[in-house]
């Protein structure tokens, strides 16, 4: 783990020499500039200082300890949802105390009808709708980053991290204590947050940013101190600076989490013969405070067997499928490693995509068999994260994965080292900032892999941001580059991949060179965003990505060779309007082209969302694509560009009142080619269910039908000439998703996930490209008859994951896991019906895995 070993001495030296920046004074100056020309708010009430506790309170939710009788109450809570700066329905009081090792908070939530509280018991980090209190602590007082601790009347605890003044990461975990009690006055929430779980620079008299946010679930109301304004930019920058944390010691965090795993289940032989086998392993996670604000996290031989499986999907596009990260080690503190180039529908393209670490072996289909591993084993991983007193945030990660072998010991994934470094420097009190990111992927290639996989890959990027005009506007800019190297054969494969397709015909701006041993490229992007002030939000962006830009060794990007622009505007009232408690309307427009000037896609839509006064909500929209003539340079997988017909699409969704025991949801959508030769529609129905305070879950059923008149089918060489073939696809897809949570106590719970997924497709009218750019279908294609009739497909999959989780002592967890998988896929089946496909899944032999994982937290 060479990056980590090199950076630790540098970090320790830098942290020791860095002096805390005058954050409060700088922020005050920035605030005066930000408020220039705007009517100021009424002067806020003085912020009370925390009370020094000479005797630690018992964390039992009763609030009858001596410290709570002397600590000054905070009572100036204001409503921010649905009415910004409205009067709260019920009174809230909070008190803050501390000692040399802990931060203590007590919140009294008055409620005249405590029997009407929405109190849902869930396992640790469960986020079901419930009355709650969120405590926010900006221990750096940098107005950019903070920790959040959520507590419900049932005692459910959750924790998260806020970065970039508003982006939330609820994958962050800490070891802390919380308790709640319901009584005749309402309910109380009591916290003990060890200072070792926070990061700060001891200064003799520290100032923490504090937020207290209450949800009154049955009224759909949220109140806070200080007042959180949705109409303003940022989140942490609105927290109240609370001075008076005196004589705090430098926290030294030391945690070790050793674990052992015993696994029994499916382990087929190489020829696919079913077999069960027993496996076991040991490993450990470790967290060490290198300084008071720099932490080392490490994992040795990590196991993520308790993590939920990815959802079923059948990808017929030319681009890689994005799957969200689910593994705790990579989720926690992931915000500091973000360098996003583009985000859409939850899939972000950027320089770092942690799913590359421990990926599926890339040569399993070539040199593997049924017994070959499905994932690359992670030998170890480490990361150093933190923030110095001068506003510099540091993130360094290094991970090593094992060589994986297939049949005859041929390598299907070489041993690989992944390294990532991210630096971000705040300027002007957090209103501006600059950043840098560097990544490296180094593979130990051999005779089986060196001509297929890249041996080395580097990416690096700079980014900058600046808020202005009273913090209502922000400008962002990025500049990044990449270089990959390897044998000529490996780099030729890179050039021919769907990310680049240098060899495609008609692309005169590209230069395919089969003798290259390296490939480099760059990208730049700039955006202007209106983030606060009034009822409007807007964002505009332009970008350029060179043909040779390649980041997929440890990043994620589906294509290079692209330039484009986009615009978004939102109208969002800050108070209820008409029938709506909350509502917004969005307008979107975009367009892209390749760097040779060919228009790839363009479109626009208008959509809206609203929550009605009865707490039901609905959204919908209508949009158009490619009204300006556009082409796809990827659909033929290396062939000529192909004309993209104009399309119209629409969608709608309705969601029931989440406060009720049963909250239905349903919706659908559809689209149609304007030439009448293709269409699609989908529908779903589901419900969120709650039985008592301990059981909740959701279930949904979906069905879609797609008729695509130009679905790529394959490229074939006939008499020395390549035919780029397409067919008319009739596809039906159906799935059911069920999640169930039963919480026995806040530390003992059972979770179940089940998803059967089926998709069937039948091809007709097999054709080959003739004049791909013609808008006339008969000129664009001609019949392809050299290989008979095209095959269809039936893809079926079932995944279920069932987990009993027992936190038998704080930070120490015992997991009992049962997972089952069934696969039923075949080409050209006799039956294409969805119903018969479900029957086919359940008739297949299941692959069961039973796992026990035990961890024990050692810390101080």
C-alpha positions in Angstrom: 0.0 0.0 0.0 2.6 2.4 -1.2 0.5 5.6 -1.3 -0.5 5.3 2.4 3.0 4.5 3.6 4.3 7.5 1.8 1.6 9.9 2.9 1.5 9.2 6.6 4.7 10.9 7.5 3.8 13.9 5.3 0.3 14.2 7.0 1.7 13.9 10.5 4.3 16.6 9.8 1.8 18.9 8.1 -0.8 18.5 10.8 1.7 19.2 13.5 2.9 22.4 11.9 -0.5 23.7 10.7 -2.0 26.5 12.8 -5.8 26.7 13.1 -7.2 29.3 10.8 -9.3 32.1 12.1 -12.4 30.4 10.9 -14.9 32.5 12.9 -13.5 35.8 11.9 -13.2 34.9 8.3 -16.7 33.5 8.2 -18.0 36.7 9.8 -16.4 38.8 7.1 -17.7 36.5 4.4 -21.2 36.7 5.9 -21.1 40.5 5.8 -20.2 40.4 2.1 -22.8 37.8 1.4 -25.6 39.8 3.0 -24.6 43.1 1.3 -27.5 44.6 -0.5 -30.1 42.3 1.2 -32.4 43.1 4.1 -30.9 41.4 7.1 -32.7 39.0 9.3 -33.7 40.0 12.8 -30.8 39.6 15.2 -30.6 36.1 16.5 -30.8 35.3 20.2 -27.4 35.0 21.8 -25.9 31.5 21.4 -25.5 29.9 24.9 -22.2 28.4 25.8 -22.1 24.7 26.6 -22.1 23.7 30.3 -19.1 21.9 31.7 -20.2 18.6 33.3 -18.3 17.7 36.5 -20.3 14.5 36.7 -21.2 12.6 33.5 -25.0 12.2 33.1 -26.6 8.8 32.7 -27.7 8.3 29.1 -31.2 6.9 29.8 -33.4 9.5 28.2 -34.8 10.6 31.5 -33.0 13.9 31.6 -33.0 14.1 35.5 -29.2 14.5 36.0 -27.8 17.5 37.7 -26.1 18.9 34.6 -29.5 19.3 32.9 -30.8 21.5 35.7 -27.9 24.0 35.3 -27.3 24.0 31.6 -29.0 26.9 29.8 -31.9 25.8 27.5 -32.1 26.5 23.8 -35.7 27.4 23.0 -35.5 29.5 19.8 -36.6 26.7 17.4 -38.4 27.7 14.2 -40.3 25.8 11.5 -38.6 25.3 8.2 -40.9 22.7 6.6 -43.4 23.2 5.2 -43.2 26.9 6.1 -39.8 28.6 6.2 -39.5 30.6 9.4 -42.9 29.6 10.6 -44.1 29.1 14.2 -43.6 25.6 15.5 -46.7 23.6 16.4 -45.0 22.3 19.6 -42.2 23.7 21.9 -38.7 22.2 21.8 -36.0 22.7 24.4 -32.3 21.6 24.1 -29.3 21.7 26.4 -25.7 21.2 25.6 -22.9 20.0 27.9 -19.5 18.5 27.7 -16.5 17.2 29.6 -13.0 16.3 28.7 -14.1 13.2 26.8 -17.7 13.6 25.6 -20.3 15.9 24.2 -23.7 15.6 25.9 -27.0 16.9 24.5 -30.5 16.6 25.9 -33.6 17.6 23.8 -37.1 17.8 25.3 -39.7 17.5 22.6 -43.0 18.7 24.0 -46.1 17.1 22.5 -49.7 17.3 23.9 -50.5 13.9 22.4 -47.5 11.6 23.0 -49.7 8.6 22.2 -49.8 10.0 18.6 -46.0 10.0 18.1 -44.9 8.1 15.0 -42.3 5.9 16.7 -40.7 3.2 14.5 -38.2 0.8 15.9 -35.5 -0.1 13.4 -32.0 -1.5 13.4 -29.0 0.8 13.7 -28.9 3.2 10.7 -32.5 2.4 9.8 -34.2 5.5 8.2 -37.9 4.8 8.2 -40.2 7.8 8.6 -40.5 8.6 12.3 -40.4 11.4 14.8 -36.8 12.2 15.3 -34.1 14.5 16.4 -30.9 15.1 14.3 -27.9 16.6 16.1 -25.4 18.2 13.8 -21.8 18.9 15.0 -19.4 20.9 12.9 -16.4 20.2 15.1 -14.0 21.9 12.7 -16.4 24.9 12.6 -15.4 25.3 8.9 -19.0 25.7 7.7 -18.4 22.9 5.2 -18.3 19.6 7.0 -20.2 18.1 9.9 -21.4 15.0 11.6 -25.0 14.0 12.1 -26.5 11.8 14.9 -30.2 10.8 14.5 -32.3 9.5 17.4 -36.0 8.4 17.3 -38.5 8.0 20.2 -38.0 4.2 19.8 -34.3 4.5 20.3 -33.2 3.9 16.7 -29.8 5.4 16.1 -28.3 6.6 12.8 -25.2 8.6 12.0 -23.9 10.4 8.9 -21.5 12.9 7.5 -22.1 16.1 5.6 -19.5 17.4 3.2 -19.4 20.2 0.6 -21.9 22.2 2.8 -24.8 20.0 1.9 -24.0 16.6 0.5 -25.0 13.8 2.9 -23.2 10.5 3.5 -25.2 8.3 5.8 -22.7 5.4 5.3 -20.4 7.1 7.9 -20.4 5.2 11.3 -19.4 6.1 14.8 -19.6 4.5 18.2 -21.8 6.7 20.4 -24.6 6.3 22.9 -28.2 7.5 22.7 -31.4 6.9 24.6 -35.0 8.2 24.3 -38.1 8.2 26.6 -41.8 8.9 25.9 -43.6 10.4 28.8 -46.7 12.6 29.5 -45.0 15.7 28.2 -43.9 14.3 24.9 -40.5 12.6 24.5 -36.8 13.2 25.2 -33.6 12.4 23.3 -30.3 12.2 25.2 -26.9 11.9 23.5 -23.3 11.0 24.5 -20.9 11.6 21.7 -17.3 10.7 22.5 -15.0 13.4 21.4 -12.8 10.6 20.0 -15.4 10.1 17.3 -15.1 13.8 16.1 -12.3 15.6 14.5 -11.1 19.0 15.5 -7.9 21.0 16.3 -7.6 21.6 20.0 -7.1 25.3 20.6 -7.8 25.8 24.3 -11.2 27.4 23.6 -12.9 25.5 20.7 -16.0 26.6 18.8 -18.3 23.9 17.4 -21.0 24.4 14.8 -24.3 23.0 16.2 -27.6 22.1 14.6 -30.7 20.6 16.3 -33.4 19.5 13.9 -36.8 18.0 15.0 -39.3 16.1 12.9 -43.0 16.0 13.9 -43.9 13.2 11.5 -47.7 13.1 11.8 -47.9 16.8 10.9 -45.2 16.7 8.2 -43.4 19.4 10.1 -39.7 20.0 10.7 -38.3 22.6 13.1 -34.7 23.5 13.8 -32.3 25.6 15.8 -30.8 27.6 14.3 -33.4 28.2 11.6 -32.5 26.2 8.4 -33.6 28.1 5.3 -34.3 26.0 2.2 -34.2 29.2 0.2 -30.5 29.7 1.0 -27.3 28.1 -0.2 -25.7 25.4 1.8 -26.5 23.4 4.9 -23.5 23.3 7.4 -22.9 27.0 6.7 -26.3 27.7 8.4 -25.4 25.9 11.7 -24.9 28.1 14.7 -21.3 28.6 16.0 -21.3 27.7 19.7 -18.1 28.9 21.5 -17.0 27.8 25.0 -15.6 24.2 24.6 -12.6 24.9 26.7 -9.6 22.7 27.6 -10.5 19.9 25.2 -7.8 17.3 25.0 -6.5 16.1 21.6 -8.6 13.0 20.8 -6.6 9.9 20.1 -8.9 7.4 18.3 -7.9 3.8 18.4 -10.3 1.1 17.3 -9.7 -2.5 16.2 -12.5 -4.7 14.8 -11.3 -8.2 14.4 -13.7 -10.6 12.8 -14.1 -14.2 11.7 -16.4 -15.6 9.0 -17.6 -19.2 8.5 -19.4 -19.9 5.2 -21.1 -23.0 3.9 -22.8 -23.2 0.5 -22.6 -23.4 -3.2 -19.1 -24.0 -4.6 -19.5 -25.8 -8.0 -16.9 -27.8 -9.7 -15.2 -26.6 -12.8 -17.6 -28.4 -15.1 -20.6 -26.9 -13.3 -21.4 -29.9 -11.2 -23.2 -28.6 -8.1 -21.3 -28.9 -4.9 -21.4 -27.4 -1.4 -18.3 -26.6 0.5 -17.2 -24.9 3.8 -14.9 -21.9 3.9 -13.6 -19.7 6.7 -11.5 -16.7 7.0 -10.4 -14.1 9.5 -9.7 -10.4 9.1 -9.8 -7.1 10.8 -10.7 -3.4 10.4 -8.7 -0.8 12.2 -9.2 2.9 12.9 -6.3 5.0 14.3 -6.2 8.7 15.0 -2.8 9.8 13.6 -3.5 13.3 15.0 -6.5 14.9 16.5 -8.0 15.5 13.1 -6.4 12.9 10.8 -7.6 9.2 10.9 -6.2 6.0 9.4 -8.7 3.4 8.4 -7.5 0.0 7.4 -9.0 -3.4 6.4 -7.1 -6.7 6.2 -8.8 -9.5 4.2 -12.2 -7.8 4.4 -15.4 -9.7 3.9 -18.7 -8.2 2.8 -20.9 -11.2 2.9 -23.7 -9.5 4.8 -24.1 -6.8 2.0 -27.2 -6.9 -0.1 -26.8 -8.2 -3.7 -27.1 -5.9 -6.7 -30.5 -5.7 -8.3 -31.3 -7.7 -11.4 -30.7 -6.0 -14.7 -30.4 -7.0 -18.4 -28.2 -4.5 -20.2 -28.6 -4.5 -24.0 -26.9 -1.1 -24.5 -23.4 -0.4 -25.7 -22.4 0.9 -22.3 -21.3 -0.6 -19.0 -23.9 -0.9 -16.3 -23.4 1.3 -13.2 -23.9 -0.3 -9.7 -23.9 1.7 -6.5 -21.4 1.0 -3.8 -22.7 -1.0 -0.9 -19.6 -2.1 1.0 -19.2 -0.3 4.4 -15.4 0.3 4.2 -15.8 2.1 0.9 -19.0 3.9 1.8 -17.7 5.5 5.0 -16.2 8.9 4.4 -16.6 8.4 0.6 -17.5 12.1 0.1 -13.9 13.3 0.4 -12.9 11.1 -2.6 -15.6 12.5 -4.9 -14.5 14.0 -8.2 -17.6 13.7 -10.3 -17.7 14.6 -14.0 -21.3 13.9 -14.5 -24.2 12.4 -12.5 -27.5 11.1 -13.9 -30.2 8.9 -12.3 -27.8 8.1 -9.4 -24.9 6.9 -11.6 -22.0 9.2 -11.3 -19.1 9.2 -13.7 -15.9 10.3 -12.1 -12.2 9.6 -11.5 -12.9 7.2 -8.6 -15.4 4.4 -8.7 -14.7 2.1 -5.7 -16.5 -0.9 -7.3 -13.4 -1.3 -9.4 -11.6 -2.6 -6.3 -12.6 -6.2 -5.9 -14.2 -6.3 -9.3 -15.3 -9.4 -11.2 -12.3 -11.0 -12.9 -12.1 -9.5 -16.3 -10.9 -12.6 -18.1 -13.2 -15.1 -16.4 -15.0 -15.9 -19.6 -11.8 -16.5 -21.5 -9.8 -18.6 -19.0 -12.2 -19.5 -16.2 -14.9 -22.0 -15.5 -17.8 -22.5 -13.1 -15.4 -22.9 -10.2 -13.5 -19.7 -10.9 -14.0 -16.9 -8.4 -16.8 -14.3 -9.1 -14.9 -11.4 -7.4 -11.3 -10.5 -6.9 -10.3 -10.9 -3.3 -9.2 -7.7 -1.5 -6.0 -8.5 0.4 -6.0 -5.2 2.2 -7.1 -1.6 2.0 -6.2 1.6 3.9 -7.2 5.2 3.8 -6.1 8.3 5.5 -8.7 11.1 5.8 -9.0 14.3 7.7 -8.9 18.1 7.7 -6.1 20.4 8.9 -6.6 23.6 10.7 -5.8 25.6 7.6 -8.8 24.2 5.8 -7.0 21.5 3.8 -9.0 18.3 3.5 -6.9 15.1 2.8 -8.0 11.8 1.5 -5.6 9.0 0.5 -6.6 5.4 -0.2 -4.6 2.4 -1.3 -5.9 -1.2 -1.9 -4.4 -4.4 -3.1 -6.3 -7.2 -4.7 -5.1 -10.8 -5.1 -4.2 -12.6 -8.4 -7.2 -14.8 -9.4 -6.6 -17.9 -11.4 -9.0 -19.9 -13.7 -8.5 -23.2 -15.4 -5.0 -24.6 -15.7 -3.9 -21.8 -13.3 -4.2 -19.2 -16.1 -4.7 -15.7 -14.7 -8.2 -14.2 -15.0 -7.4 -11.1 -12.9 -3.8 -10.1 -12.0 -2.7 -8.8 -8.7 -3.5 -5.1 -8.7 -2.7 -2.0 -6.6 -5.2 0.8 -6.6 -4.2 4.2 -5.2 -6.2 7.4 -4.9 -5.3 10.8 -3.4 -7.7 13.8 -3.0 -6.8 17.2 -1.6 -9.2 20.1 -1.2 -8.3 23.5 0.1 -11.0 25.9 1.4 -10.6 29.6 0.8 -12.5 32.7 1.8 -14.1 31.1 4.8 -15.3 28.2 2.7 -17.0 30.3 0.0 -14.2 29.3 -2.4 -12.0 26.3 -2.8 -9.6 24.4 -5.0 -8.9 20.7 -5.2 -6.6 18.1 -6.7 -7.0 14.4 -7.4 -4.6 11.7 -8.5 -5.2 8.0 -9.1 -3.0 5.1 -10.2 -3.8 1.5 -11.1 -0.8 -0.9 -11.4 -1.4 -4.5 -12.5 1.1 -7.3 -12.3 0.3 -8.6 -15.7 1.7 -11.9 -17.1 1.6 -14.0 -20.2 -2.2 -14.4 -20.1 -3.1 -10.8 -19.3 -0.5 -8.4 -20.6 -1.9 -8.4 -24.1 -5.5 -7.9 -22.9 -5.3 -5.6 -19.8 -3.6 -2.3 -19.4 -0.5 -2.6 -17.2 -0.6 1.0 -15.7 -3.1 3.8 -15.6 -2.9 7.4 -14.2 -5.6 10.0 -13.9 -5.4 13.4 -12.3 -7.5 16.5 -12.1 -7.9 20.0 -10.7 -11.2 21.6 -9.7 -12.2 24.9 -8.3 -15.4 26.5 -7.0 -16.5 30.0 -6.0 -19.6 31.4 -4.5 -20.6 35.0 -5.1 -23.6 37.4 -5.1 -24.6 36.8 -1.5 -23.7 33.1 -1.8 -26.6 32.6 -4.1 -24.5 31.7 -7.2 -21.6 29.3 -7.6 -19.3 28.7 -10.4 -17.4 25.4 -10.7 -14.6 24.3 -13.1 -12.6 21.1 -13.7 -9.6 20.0 -15.7 -8.6 16.4 -15.7 -6.3 14.2 -17.7 -5.5 10.5 -18.1 -2.8 8.2 -19.4 -2.9 4.4 -19.8 0.0 2.2 -20.9 0.6 -1.4 -21.8 1.5 -3.6 -24.7 0.5 -2.6 -28.2 -2.2 -5.3 -28.2 -3.7 -4.1 -24.9 -3.8 -0.5 -26.0 -5.3 -1.5 -29.4 -8.1 -3.2 -27.5 -8.6 0.0 -25.5 -8.9 2.0 -28.7 -11.5 -0.4 -30.0 -13.6 -0.6 -26.8 -17.0 1.0 -26.8 -15.6 3.8 -24.6 -13.5 5.0 -27.6 -14.2 3.1 -30.9 -11.3 4.8 -32.7 -11.7 2.3 -35.5 -15.2 3.2 -36.4 -15.9 4.2 -40.0 -16.7 7.8 -40.9 -14.8 9.2 -37.8 -12.2 11.3 -39.6 -11.3 13.1 -36.4 -10.0 9.9 -34.8 -6.6 8.3 -35.4 -6.5 4.5 -34.7 -2.9 3.3 -34.3 -2.4 -0.4 -33.5 1.2 0.2 -32.6 0.6 2.5 -29.7 1.7 1.5 -26.2 0.0 4.3 -24.4 -3.1 6.4 -24.8 -3.8 9.8 -23.2 -6.6 12.3 -23.1 -8.2 15.2 -21.2 -11.5 16.7 -20.2 -12.7 20.0 -19.0 -16.0 21.1 -17.6 -17.5 24.4 -16.2 -20.9 25.1 -14.6 -22.8 28.1 -13.2 -25.4 27.4 -10.5 -27.9 29.5 -8.7 -28.3 27.8 -5.4 -30.3 30.1 -3.2 -32.4 33.2 -3.0 -36.0 33.5 -4.1 -38.0 30.6 -5.6 -35.7 29.8 -8.5 -32.8 27.5 -8.8 -30.8 27.0 -12.0 -27.7 25.3 -13.4 -25.9 25.4 -16.7 -22.9 23.4 -17.7 -20.6 22.9 -20.6 -18.0 20.2 -21.1 -15.4 18.7 -23.5 -14.0 15.1 -23.3 -11.2 14.2 -25.7 -11.4 10.9 -27.6 -8.4 9.4 -25.6 -9.7 10.2 -22.1 -9.7 6.8 -20.3 -10.5 6.5 -16.5 -12.1 3.1 -16.2 -9.3 1.4 -14.4 -10.3 2.9 -11.1 -13.0 5.4 -12.3 -16.2 5.2 -14.3 -17.0 6.7 -17.7 -19.1 5.1 -20.4 -17.8 7.0 -23.3 -15.2 9.6 -24.3 -15.1 11.8 -27.4 -18.0 14.1 -26.3 -18.8 17.7 -25.9 -22.0 19.2 -24.8 -24.1 21.6 -22.7 -27.1 21.4 -20.4 -29.5 23.7 -18.6 -31.8 23.2 -15.7 -34.1 25.6 -13.9 -36.4 24.9 -11.0 -39.3 26.9 -9.5 -39.7 26.0 -5.8 -41.9 28.1 -3.5 -40.8 28.2 0.1 -44.3 28.2 1.5 -47.4 26.0 0.8 -49.2 27.0 -2.4 -52.8 26.2 -3.1 -53.4 22.4 -2.8 -49.7 21.8 -2.1 -47.7 21.7 1.1 -44.5 21.6 -1.1 -44.0 21.7 -4.9 -41.5 22.4 -7.6 -41.4 22.6 -11.4 -38.3 21.8 -13.4 -37.3 22.7 -16.9 -34.4 20.8 -18.6 -32.6 21.1 -21.9 -29.4 19.4 -23.2 -27.4 18.6 -26.2 -24.2 16.6 -27.0 -21.9 16.0 -30.0 -18.7 14.1 -30.5 -15.5 16.1 -30.9 -15.8 15.8 -34.7 -19.0 17.8 -34.6 -21.6 15.0 -35.1 -24.7 15.7 -33.0 -25.3 12.7 -30.7 -28.4 13.6 -28.8 -30.5 16.6 -27.7 -33.8 17.1 -25.9 -35.7 18.7 -23.2 -38.5 18.1 -20.7 -40.7 19.7 -18.2 -41.6 17.9 -15.0 -43.0 18.7 -11.6 -43.5 17.3 -8.1 -45.9 18.2 -5.4 -46.9 17.0 -1.9 -50.6 17.6 -1.3 -52.0 18.8 2.0 -53.2 15.2 2.7 -49.5 14.1 2.5 -50.0 12.2 -0.8 -47.5 13.2 -3.4 -47.2 13.0 -7.2 -44.8 13.8 -10.0 -44.8 13.6 -13.7 -43.3 15.0 -16.9 -43.1 15.1 -20.6 -40.1 15.3 -22.8 -38.8 15.1 -26.4 -35.5 13.7 -27.7 -33.5 14.4 -30.9 -35.9 16.9 -32.4 -32.7 18.2 -34.0 -31.2 15.5 -36.3 -28.9 13.3 -34.2 -26.9 10.1 -34.7 -25.4 7.4 -32.5 -21.8 6.6 -33.1 -21.9 3.7 -30.6 -25.0 1.6 -31.4 -23.2 -0.3 -34.3 -20.3 -1.3 -31.9 -17.6 0.0 -34.2 -19.7 0.5 -37.3 -20.9 3.6 -39.0 -23.0 6.2 -37.2 -26.7 5.6 -37.3 -29.6 8.0 -37.5 -31.6 8.3 -34.2 -35.4 8.8 -34.8 -37.2 11.5 -32.8 -39.0 10.4 -29.6 -41.5 11.6 -27.1 -41.7 10.2 -23.6 -43.8 10.8 -20.5 -44.0 9.5 -16.9 -46.0 9.8 -13.7 -45.9 8.5 -10.2 -48.2 8.7 -7.2 -47.1 8.0 -3.6 -49.4 7.6 -0.6 -49.2 9.1 2.8 -46.1 7.6 4.5 -47.5 8.3 7.9 -50.1 5.6 7.5 -49.6 1.9 8.2 -50.1 1.2 4.5 -48.8 3.7 1.9 -49.5 2.7 -1.7 -47.4 3.9 -4.6 -48.0 3.4 -8.3 -47.0 4.9 -11.6 -45.8 4.4 -15.1 -44.7 6.0 -18.3 -44.2 5.5 -21.9 -42.5 6.7 -25.1 -43.0 6.5 -28.8 -40.9 7.1 -31.8 -42.4 9.9 -33.9 -42.1 7.8 -37.0 -44.4 5.2 -35.4 -41.8 2.3 -35.6 -41.0 1.9 -31.9 -42.6 2.3 -28.5 -42.2 1.4 -24.9 -44.3 1.6 -21.7 -44.0 0.5 -18.1 -46.1 0.3 -15.0 -45.5 -0.5 -11.4 -47.6 -0.8 -8.2 -46.3 -1.2 -4.7 -46.8 -0.3 -1.0 -44.9 0.6 2.1 -46.2 -1.4 5.0 -45.8 -0.9 8.8 -47.3 -3.2 11.4 -46.9 -1.8 14.9 -43.6 -0.1 15.7 -41.3 -3.0 14.9 -42.2 -4.4 11.5 -42.0 -2.4 8.3 -41.2 -3.2 4.7 -42.1 -2.5 1.1 -43.1 -4.5 -1.9 -43.4 -3.5 -5.6 -44.3 -5.2 -8.9 -43.2 -3.8 -12.2 -43.8 -4.7 -15.9 -42.4 -3.1 -19.0 -42.9 -3.6 -22.7 -40.4 -2.4 -25.3 -40.6 -2.5 -29.1 -37.3 -1.3 -30.6 -37.1 -1.2 -34.4 -33.3 -0.9 -34.4 -31.8 -2.9 -31.6 -28.2 -4.0 -32.4 -28.0 -7.8 -32.8 -24.4 -8.5 -33.8 -21.5 -7.8 -36.2 -20.6 -10.6 -38.6 -17.9 -11.0 -41.3 -19.3 -12.4 -44.6 -16.9 -12.9 -47.5 -14.4 -10.5 -45.9 -17.1 -7.8 -45.3 -18.4 -6.9 -41.9 -22.2 -6.7 -41.6 -23.5 -4.5 -38.8 -26.8 -6.1 -38.0 -30.0 -4.9 -36.2 -33.4 -6.4 -35.6 -36.8 -5.5 -34.4 -37.0 -6.4 -30.7 -40.1 -7.3 -28.8 -39.1 -7.3 -25.1 -41.0 -7.9 -21.9 -39.5 -7.4 -18.5 -41.0 -8.0 -15.1 -39.7 -7.9 -11.5 -40.9 -8.0 -7.9 -38.9 -6.4 -5.1 -39.6 -7.1 -1.5 -37.8 -5.7 1.6 -38.9 -6.6 5.1 -37.4 -5.3 8.4 -38.3 -6.7 11.8 -36.6 -5.0 14.7 -36.8 -6.8 18.0 -34.7 -4.3 19.9 -32.5 -1.4 18.7 -29.6 -3.9 18.7 -31.3 -7.0 17.3 -33.0 -7.1 13.9 -33.9 -9.2 10.9 -33.8 -8.0 7.3 -34.9 -9.8 4.2 -34.5 -8.8 0.6 -36.1 -10.8 -2.4 -36.1 -10.0 -6.1 -37.1 -12.3 -8.9 -36.3 -10.6 -12.3 -37.2 -11.9 -15.8 -36.8 -10.4 -19.2 -37.6 -12.1 -22.5 -36.9 -10.8 -26.0 -37.8 -12.0 -29.5 -36.1 -10.6 -32.6 -37.7 -10.3 -36.1 -36.8 -8.4 -39.3 -33.1 -9.0 -39.3 -31.3 -6.2 -41.2 -27.9 -4.8 -41.8 -26.7 -1.2 -42.1 -26.8 0.2 -45.6 -26.8 4.0 -45.2 -26.7 4.5 -41.5 -27.2 8.3 -41.6 -30.4 8.2 -43.8 -33.6 9.2 -42.0 -35.5 6.8 -44.3 -35.7 3.4 -42.7 -35.6 1.5 -46.0 -32.5 3.3 -47.1 -30.9 3.0 -43.6 -31.1 -0.8 -43.6 -31.4 -3.7 -46.0 -32.5 -7.3 -45.2 -29.9 -9.7 -43.8 -30.6 -13.3 -44.8 -27.2 -15.0 -44.7 -27.6 -16.6 -41.3 -31.2 -17.7 -41.1 -33.5 -16.2 -38.4 -32.3 -14.4 -35.3 -32.4 -16.0 -31.9 -34.3 -14.6 -28.9 -33.5 -14.8 -25.3 -34.9 -15.4 -21.8 -33.1 -14.0 -18.8 -34.2 -15.1 -15.4 -32.7 -14.4 -12.0 -33.7 -14.6 -8.4 -31.7 -13.1 -5.5 -32.6 -13.1 -1.8 -30.5 -11.9 1.1 -31.6 -12.5 4.7 -29.7 -11.1 7.6 -30.0 -11.3 11.4 -27.9 -8.5 13.0 -27.1 -8.4 16.7 -25.0 -5.6 18.1 -24.2 -7.5 21.3 -22.1 -4.6 22.6 -21.5 -1.1 21.2 -19.6 -1.5 17.9 -19.5 -5.3 18.1 -21.8 -7.2 15.7 -22.8 -10.7 15.0 -24.3 -11.5 11.6 -26.3 -14.6 10.6 -26.8 -14.6 6.8 -28.6 -16.7 4.3 -28.4 -15.9 0.6 -29.9 -17.7 -2.3 -29.4 -17.3 -6.0 -31.2 -18.9 -9.0 -30.3 -18.3 -12.6 -32.4 -19.4 -15.6 -31.2 -17.9 -18.8 -31.3 -19.4 -22.3 -31.0 -18.3 -25.9 -34.0 -18.8 -28.3 -36.4 -20.4 -25.8 -39.6 -22.1 -26.9 -41.7 -19.8 -24.7 -41.3 -16.1 -24.2 -44.0 -15.4 -21.7 -43.1 -13.7 -18.4 -45.3 -16.1 -16.4 -43.5 -19.2 -17.8 -40.1 -17.5 -17.1 -41.0 -17.1 -13.4 -41.9 -20.8 -13.3 -38.6 -21.6 -14.9 -36.7 -19.6 -12.3 -38.3 -21.4 -9.3 -37.8 -24.8 -11.0 -34.0 -24.3 -11.1 -31.7 -25.7 -8.5 -30.9 -22.9 -5.9 -27.4 -21.9 -4.8 -27.6 -21.4 -1.1 -24.9 -19.8 1.1 -25.0 -19.7 4.9 -22.7 -17.4 6.7 -21.8 -16.4 10.2 -19.7 -13.3 10.8 -18.6 -12.1 14.2 -16.8 -8.9 15.0 -15.6 -7.5 18.3 -14.9 -3.7 18.8 -11.8 -2.8 20.7 -11.5 1.0 21.2 -11.0 3.9 23.4 
